[in-house]
């Protein structure tokens, strides 16, 4: 059986960094994720840093899950959680 070729479909991705210490100026993991997503042809629809607070984290995920313009959420950080 041969594999059928499917057209590339770019995704709209939200990137969340969970950290009490990172800012946009020093969020190297978020930068790397954004860079690689764009290089692969995807769109970074949103990006934010959330402090290590479970309620704030839940709220951010809920907002993005409800957003029809976001297909995927990628998170990084959170070692203190």
ABEGO torsion letter per residue (X at the ends): XBBBBBBBBBBBBBBBBBBAABBAAABAAAAAAAAAAAAAGBBBABBBBBBBBAAAAAAAAAAAAABAABABBBBBEGAAX
